[in-house]
Amino acid sequence: MAQKKIPVRMCAGCSEHKPKRELVRVVRTPEGEVQLDLTGKKSGRGAYVCPKPDCLKKARKARRIERALDCTIPQEVYDRMEQEMEQAYEP
């Protein structure tokens, strides 16, 4: 029997390819709001990042998420996403 294909996505921070389930989705909703999508089911354009604040910081510095979502992201939104990520993925 054929093995089921595992979807792979690239982290916008460290550029590593990982299974989709191991990454956190950052989504731009149809209303234009940018937020973390911890469920992976929200509608809108998405970019993926590792669940580590370091990767989010790298993606923020290189503006990779902004390029992927085709919009500018205010500093407050990045700060809020970092806080959400730290709360959701505490070691």
C-alpha distances in whole Angstrom, upper triangle without the diagonal:
4,7,9,12,15,19,21,25,28,31,34,36,35,32,29,26,24,21,23,23,25,28,31,31,35,35,38,39,40,43,43,43,41,39,37,34,32,30,28,29,33,33,35,34,32,32,31,32,32,33,36,39,40,37,39,42,41,39,43,45,43,43,39,38,41,40,36,38,41,44,46,45,49,49,49,46,44,46,45,41,42,44,41,38,41,41,37,36,39,38
4,6,9,12,15,18,22,25,28,31,33,31,29,26,23,21,18,20,21,23,25,28,28,32,32,35,36,37,40,40,40,38,36,34,31,30,28,26,27,30,30,32,31,29,29,28,29,29,30,33,37,37,34,36,39,38,36,39,41,39,39,35,35,38,36,33,34,37,40,43,42,45,46,46,43,41,44,42,39,39,41,38,36,38,39,35,34,37,36
4,6,9,12,15,19,22,24,28,30,28,26,23,19,18,15,17,17,19,22,25,25,29,30,33,33,35,38,38,37,35,34,31,28,27,25,23,24,28,28,30,29,27,26,24,26,25,27,30,33,33,31,32,36,34,33,36,38,36,36,33,32,35,34,30,32,35,38,40,39,42,43,43,40,38,40,39,35,36,38,35,32,35,35,31,30,33,32
4,6,10,13,16,20,22,25,27,26,24,21,18,16,13,14,14,17,19,22,22,26,26,29,30,31,35,34,34,32,30,27,24,23,21,19,20,24,25,26,25,23,23,22,23,23,24,27,31,31,28,30,33,32,30,34,36,34,34,30,29,32,31,28,29,32,35,37,36,39,40,40,36,35,37,36,32,33,35,32,30,32,32,29,28,31,30
4,6,9,13,16,19,22,24,23,21,18,15,13,10,11,13,15,17,19,20,23,24,27,28,29,32,32,32,29,28,25,23,22,20,18,19,22,23,24,23,21,20,19,21,20,22,25,28,29,26,27,30,29,27,31,33,31,30,27,26,29,28,24,26,29,31,34,33,36,37,37,34,33,35,34,30,31,33,30,28,30,31,27,26,30,29
4,6,10,13,16,19,21,20,18,15,12,10,7,8,9,11,13,16,16,20,21,24,25,27,30,30,29,26,25,22,20,19,17,15,17,20,21,22,21,18,17,15,17,17,19,22,25,25,22,23,27,26,24,27,30,28,28,24,23,26,25,22,23,27,29,31,30,33,34,34,31,29,31,30,27,27,29,27,24,27,27,24,23,26,26
4,7,10,13,16,18,18,16,14,10,9,6,6,8,11,11,14,13,17,18,21,22,24,27,26,26,23,22,19,17,17,16,13,15,17,18,18,17,15,14,12,15,15,17,20,23,23,20,21,24,23,21,24,27,25,24,21,20,23,22,18,20,23,25,28,27,30,31,31,28,26,29,28,24,25,27,25,22,25,26,23,22,25,25
4,7,10,13,15,14,12,10,6,5,4,5,9,9,9,12,13,16,17,20,22,24,27,26,25,22,21,19,17,17,16,14,16,18,19,19,17,14,12,10,12,12,15,18,20,20,17,18,22,20,18,22,24,22,21,18,17,21,20,16,18,21,24,26,25,28,29,29,26,24,27,26,22,23,26,23,21,23,25,22,20,24,24
4,7,9,12,12,9,8,6,6,6,5,9,9,8,10,10,13,14,17,19,22,24,23,22,19,18,16,15,15,15,13,15,17,17,16,14,11,9,7,9,10,13,16,18,18,14,15,18,17,15,18,20,18,18,14,14,17,16,13,15,18,20,22,21,25,25,26,23,21,24,23,19,20,23,21,18,21,23,20,19,23,23
4,6,9,8,6,6,4,6,9,8,12,11,9,11,11,13,15,17,20,23,25,23,22,19,18,16,16,16,18,15,18,19,19,18,15,12,9,7,8,9,13,14,16,15,12,13,16,14,12,15,17,15,15,11,12,15,14,11,14,17,19,20,20,23,23,25,22,19,22,22,19,19,22,21,18,21,23,21,19,22,23
4,5,6,5,6,6,7,10,10,12,10,7,9,10,11,14,16,20,22,24,22,21,17,16,14,14,15,17,14,18,18,19,18,15,12,8,5,4,6,10,11,12,12,8,9,12,10,9,12,14,13,13,10,10,13,13,11,14,17,18,19,18,20,20,21,19,16,19,19,15,15,19,18,15,17,20,18,16,19,20
4,6,6,8,10,11,14,13,15,13,10,10,10,10,13,15,18,21,22,20,19,15,15,13,15,16,18,16,19,19,19,17,14,11,7,6,5,8,11,12,12,11,7,8,10,8,5,9,11,9,9,6,6,10,10,9,11,14,15,15,14,17,17,19,16,14,17,18,14,14,18,17,15,17,20,19,18,20,22
4,6,8,11,12,15,15,16,14,11,11,12,12,15,17,21,24,25,22,20,17,16,15,16,17,20,18,21,21,22,20,17,14,10,9,6,7,10,9,10,8,4,6,7,5,4,8,9,8,9,8,9,12,12,12,14,16,17,17,15,18,17,19,16,13,16,17,14,13,17,17,14,16,19,18,16,19,19
4,6,9,11,14,15,16,14,12,13,14,15,18,21,24,27,28,25,24,20,20,18,19,19,21,20,23,24,25,23,20,17,13,11,8,8,11,10,11,9,6,9,10,7,8,11,12,11,13,10,12,15,15,15,17,19,21,20,19,21,20,22,20,17,19,20,17,16,19,19,16,18,21,20,17,19,20
4,7,9,13,13,16,14,12,14,14,15,18,20,23,26,28,25,24,21,20,18,19,20,21,19,22,23,24,22,19,15,12,10,9,9,13,13,14,12,9,11,13,10,9,13,14,11,13,10,12,15,14,13,16,18,20,20,20,22,22,24,22,19,21,22,19,18,22,21,18,20,23,22,20,22,22
4,6,10,11,14,11,10,13,15,16,19,22,25,28,30,27,26,23,22,19,19,19,21,19,22,23,24,23,20,17,13,11,9,9,12,13,15,13,10,13,15,12,12,16,17,15,16,13,15,18,17,16,19,21,23,23,23,25,25,26,24,21,23,24,20,19,23,22,19,20,23,21,19,21,21
4,7,9,12,10,10,13,14,16,19,21,24,27,29,27,26,23,22,19,19,18,19,17,20,22,23,22,19,16,13,10,10,10,13,15,17,16,13,15,18,16,15,18,20,18,18,15,16,19,18,16,18,21,23,25,24,27,26,28,25,22,25,25,21,21,24,23,20,22,24,22,20,22,22
4,6,8,7,7,11,13,15,18,21,24,26,29,27,26,22,21,18,17,16,17,15,18,20,22,21,19,15,13,10,10,9,11,13,16,16,13,15,18,17,16,19,21,20,20,17,17,20,20,17,19,23,25,26,25,27,27,28,25,22,24,24,20,20,23,21,18,20,22,19,17,20,20
4,6,6,7,11,12,16,18,21,23,26,28,27,26,23,21,18,16,15,15,13,16,18,20,20,18,15,14,11,11,10,12,15,18,19,16,17,21,20,18,22,24,23,23,19,18,22,22,18,20,24,25,27,26,28,28,29,26,24,26,25,21,21,24,21,18,21,22,19,17,20,20
4,5,6,8,9,12,14,18,19,22,24,23,22,19,17,14,13,12,11,9,12,15,16,16,15,12,11,8,10,10,11,15,17,18,15,16,20,19,17,20,23,22,21,18,16,20,20,16,17,21,23,24,23,26,26,26,23,21,24,22,19,20,22,19,16,19,20,17,16,20,20
4,6,8,9,13,15,19,20,23,25,24,23,20,18,14,12,10,10,9,12,15,17,18,17,14,13,10,11,10,10,14,17,18,16,17,20,20,19,21,24,24,23,20,18,22,22,19,20,23,25,26,24,27,27,26,23,22,23,22,18,19,20,18,15,18,18,15,14,17,18
4,7,10,13,16,20,21,25,27,25,23,20,18,14,13,11,12,11,14,17,19,20,18,15,13,10,9,7,8,11,14,15,13,14,18,18,17,19,22,22,22,19,17,21,22,19,20,24,25,26,24,26,25,25,22,20,22,21,17,17,19,16,13,15,17,13,12,15,15
4,7,10,13,16,18,22,23,22,20,17,14,11,10,9,11,9,13,15,17,17,15,12,10,6,6,5,6,9,12,13,11,11,15,15,13,16,19,18,18,15,14,17,18,15,16,20,21,22,20,22,22,22,19,17,19,18,14,14,16,14,11,14,15,13,11,15,16
4,7,10,13,15,19,20,19,17,13,11,7,7,6,8,7,11,12,14,14,13,10,8,6,5,6,6,9,11,13,11,10,14,15,13,15,18,18,17,15,12,15,17,14,14,18,19,19,17,19,19,19,15,14,16,14,11,12,14,11,9,12,13,10,10,14,16
4,6,10,12,15,17,15,14,11,9,6,5,7,8,6,9,9,11,11,10,6,6,5,6,9,9,12,13,15,12,11,15,15,13,14,18,17,16,13,10,13,15,12,11,15,16,17,15,18,18,18,14,13,16,14,11,13,15,12,11,15,16,13,14,17,19
4,7,10,13,14,12,10,7,6,5,6,8,11,9,11,10,11,10,8,5,5,6,7,10,11,13,13,15,12,10,13,14,11,12,15,15,13,11,8,10,12,10,9,12,12,13,11,14,15,15,11,10,13,12,9,11,14,12,11,15,16,14,15,18,21
4,6,9,11,9,8,6,6,6,6,10,11,9,10,7,8,6,6,4,6,9,11,14,14,17,17,19,16,13,16,17,14,14,18,18,15,13,9,11,12,10,8,11,11,13,11,14,16,16,12,12,15,14,11,14,16,14,14,18,18,17,18,21,24
4,7,8,6,5,4,7,9,10,13,14,12,12,9,8,5,5,6,9,12,14,17,18,20,19,21,18,16,18,19,15,15,18,18,15,14,10,10,12,10,6,9,8,11,10,13,15,15,12,13,16,15,13,16,18,16,17,20,21,20,21,25,27
4,5,5,5,6,8,10,10,14,14,12,11,8,6,4,7,9,12,15,17,20,20,22,22,24,22,19,21,23,19,19,22,22,18,17,14,13,15,13,10,12,11,13,13,15,18,17,14,15,18,16,15,18,20,17,18,22,22,21,23,26,29
4,5,8,10,12,14,14,17,17,15,13,10,7,6,8,11,14,18,20,23,24,26,25,28,25,22,25,26,22,21,25,24,21,20,16,15,17,15,11,12,12,15,15,17,20,20,16,19,21,20,18,22,23,21,22,26,26,24,27,30,33
4,6,9,11,15,15,18,19,17,16,12,10,9,11,14,17,19,22,25,25,27,26,28,26,23,25,26,23,22,25,25,21,21,17,16,18,17,13,14,12,14,14,16,19,18,15,18,20,18,18,21,22,21,22,26,25,24,27,30,33
4,7,10,13,14,18,19,17,16,13,11,9,10,12,14,17,19,23,23,24,23,25,23,20,22,23,19,18,21,21,17,17,14,12,14,14,10,10,8,10,10,12,16,15,12,15,18,16,16,19,21,19,20,24,24,23,26,28,32
4,7,10,12,15,16,16,15,12,11,10,11,12,14,16,18,21,20,22,20,23,21,17,19,21,18,16,20,20,17,17,13,12,15,14,11,12,10,11,9,11,13,12,9,12,14,13,12,16,17,15,17,20,21,20,22,25,28
4,7,9,13,15,14,14,11,11,9,9,9,11,13,14,17,17,18,17,19,17,14,16,17,14,13,17,17,14,14,10,10,13,12,9,11,9,9,7,9,11,11,7,9,12,10,9,13,14,13,14,17,18,17,19,22,25
4,6,9,12,11,12,10,11,10,11,10,11,12,12,15,14,16,15,17,16,12,15,17,14,14,17,18,15,15,11,12,15,14,11,14,13,13,10,11,12,11,7,9,11,9,7,10,12,10,11,14,15,14,16,19,22
4,6,9,9,11,9,12,12,12,9,10,10,10,12,11,13,12,15,14,11,14,16,14,14,17,18,16,15,12,13,16,14,13,16,15,15,13,14,14,13,10,10,11,9,6,9,11,8,8,12,12,11,13,16,19
4,5,5,7,6,9,10,11,9,10,10,11,12,11,14,15,18,16,14,17,19,16,17,20,21,19,17,14,16,18,15,14,17,17,18,16,17,18,17,13,14,15,13,10,13,14,10,10,14,14,11,13,17,20
4,6,8,9,12,14,14,12,12,11,11,12,10,13,14,17,16,14,18,19,17,18,22,22,21,19,16,18,21,18,17,20,20,21,18,20,20,19,15,15,16,14,11,13,13,10,9,12,12,9,10,14,17
4,5,7,11,13,14,12,13,12,14,14,13,16,18,21,19,17,21,23,20,21,25,25,23,21,18,21,22,19,18,22,22,23,21,23,23,22,18,19,20,17,14,17,17,13,13,16,15,12,13,17,19
4,6,9,10,11,9,10,10,12,13,13,17,18,20,18,17,20,21,19,20,24,23,21,19,16,18,20,16,15,19,20,21,20,22,23,22,18,18,20,18,15,17,18,15,14,18,17,14,15,19,21
4,6,9,11,10,13,13,15,17,17,20,21,24,21,20,24,24,22,23,26,26,24,21,18,20,21,18,16,20,20,22,21,23,25,24,20,20,22,20,17,20,21,17,17,20,20,17,18,22,24
4,7,9,9,12,13,16,18,17,21,21,24,21,19,23,24,21,21,25,25,22,20,17,18,19,16,14,17,18,20,18,21,22,21,17,18,20,18,16,19,20,16,17,20,20,17,19,23,25
4,7,9,12,14,17,20,20,23,23,26,23,21,24,25,22,22,26,25,22,20,17,17,18,15,13,16,16,19,18,21,23,22,18,20,22,20,18,21,22,19,20,23,23,21,23,26,29
4,6,10,13,16,19,20,22,22,24,22,19,22,23,19,20,23,22,19,17,14,14,15,12,9,12,13,15,15,18,21,20,17,18,21,19,17,20,22,19,20,23,23,21,23,27,29
4,7,11,14,17,19,21,21,22,19,17,20,20,16,17,20,19,16,14,11,11,11,8,6,9,11,14,14,17,19,20,16,17,20,19,16,19,22,19,19,23,24,22,23,26,29
4,7,10,13,15,17,18,19,16,14,17,17,14,15,18,17,14,12,9,10,11,8,6,10,12,14,13,17,18,19,15,15,18,17,14,17,19,17,16,20,21,19,20,23,25
4,7,11,13,15,15,16,12,11,14,14,10,12,15,14,12,9,6,9,9,6,7,10,12,14,13,16,17,18,15,14,17,17,13,15,18,16,15,18,20,18,18,22,23
4,7,9,12,13,14,10,10,13,13,10,12,15,14,13,10,8,12,12,9,10,14,15,16,15,18,18,19,16,14,17,16,13,14,17,15,13,16,18,16,15,19,20
4,6,8,9,10,7,6,10,10,8,11,13,13,13,10,9,12,14,11,13,16,17,17,15,18,17,18,15,13,15,15,11,11,15,13,11,13,16,14,13,16,17
4,5,8,9,6,7,11,11,10,13,15,15,15,13,12,16,17,15,17,20,20,21,18,20,19,20,17,15,16,16,13,12,14,13,10,12,14,12,10,13,14
4,7,9,8,8,11,12,12,14,17,17,17,16,14,18,19,18,18,22,22,22,19,20,19,19,16,14,15,14,11,10,12,10,7,9,11,9,7,10,11
4,5,6,7,9,10,11,13,15,16,17,16,15,18,20,19,20,23,23,22,19,20,18,18,17,13,14,14,11,9,11,11,7,8,11,10,8,9,10
4,5,5,6,9,10,10,12,14,15,15,14,17,19,18,19,22,21,20,17,17,15,15,14,10,10,11,9,6,9,10,7,7,10,11,9,10,12
4,5,5,6,9,10,11,12,14,14,14,17,19,18,20,22,22,20,18,18,16,17,16,12,13,14,12,9,12,13,10,10,14,14,12,13,14
4,5,5,6,8,10,11,12,11,11,14,16,15,17,19,19,18,16,18,16,17,16,12,13,15,12,10,13,14,11,12,15,15,13,15,16
4,5,5,6,9,10,10,10,9,12,14,14,14,17,16,15,13,14,12,14,12,8,10,11,9,7,11,11,9,11,14,14,13,15,17
4,5,5,6,9,10,10,11,13,15,15,16,18,17,15,13,14,11,13,12,9,10,12,10,8,12,13,11,12,16,16,15,16,18
4,5,5,6,8,9,10,12,14,14,16,18,17,16,14,16,14,16,15,12,13,16,13,12,15,17,14,15,19,19,17,19,20
4,6,5,6,5,6,9,10,10,12,14,14,13,12,14,13,15,13,10,13,15,12,12,15,16,14,16,19,19,18,20,21
4,6,5,7,7,8,10,12,12,14,13,11,9,10,9,12,11,7,10,13,11,10,14,15,14,16,19,19,19,20,22
4,6,8,10,10,12,14,15,16,15,13,12,13,11,14,14,11,13,16,14,13,17,18,17,18,21,22,21,23,24
4,5,8,9,9,11,13,14,14,12,12,14,14,17,16,13,16,18,16,16,19,20,19,20,24,24,23,25,26
4,6,5,6,9,10,10,10,9,9,11,11,15,13,11,14,16,14,15,19,19,18,20,23,23,23,25,27
4,5,5,6,9,10,11,11,11,14,14,17,15,12,16,17,15,15,19,19,18,20,23,22,22,24,26
4,5,5,6,8,9,9,8,12,13,15,12,10,14,15,12,13,17,16,15,18,21,20,20,23,24
4,6,5,6,5,6,6,10,12,14,12,11,14,15,14,15,19,18,18,21,23,22,23,25,28
4,6,5,7,8,10,14,15,18,15,14,18,19,17,18,22,22,21,24,26,25,25,28,30
4,6,8,10,11,15,17,19,16,15,19,19,16,18,21,20,19,23,25,23,23,26,28
4,6,8,9,13,15,17,14,14,17,17,15,17,20,19,19,22,24,23,23,26,29
4,7,10,13,16,18,15,15,19,19,18,20,23,22,22,25,27,26,27,30,32
4,6,10,13,15,12,13,17,17,16,18,21,21,21,24,26,25,26,29,32
4,7,10,12,10,11,14,15,15,17,19,20,20,23,24,25,26,28,31
4,7,8,7,7,11,11,11,13,16,16,17,19,21,21,22,25,27
4,5,5,7,9,10,11,13,15,16,17,19,21,21,23,25,28
4,5,5,6,9,10,11,12,14,15,17,19,20,21,22,25
4,5,5,6,9,10,11,12,14,15,17,18,20,21,24
4,5,5,6,9,10,10,12,14,15,16,18,20,23
4,5,5,6,9,10,10,12,14,15,16,18,21
4,5,5,6,9,10,11,13,14,15,16,19
4,5,5,6,9,10,11,12,14,15,19
4,5,5,6,9,10,10,12,14,17
4,5,5,6,9,10,10,12,15
4,5,5,6,9,10,11,14
4,6,5,6,8,10,14
4,5,5,6,8,11
4,6,5,6,9
4,6,6,10
4,6,9
4,6
4
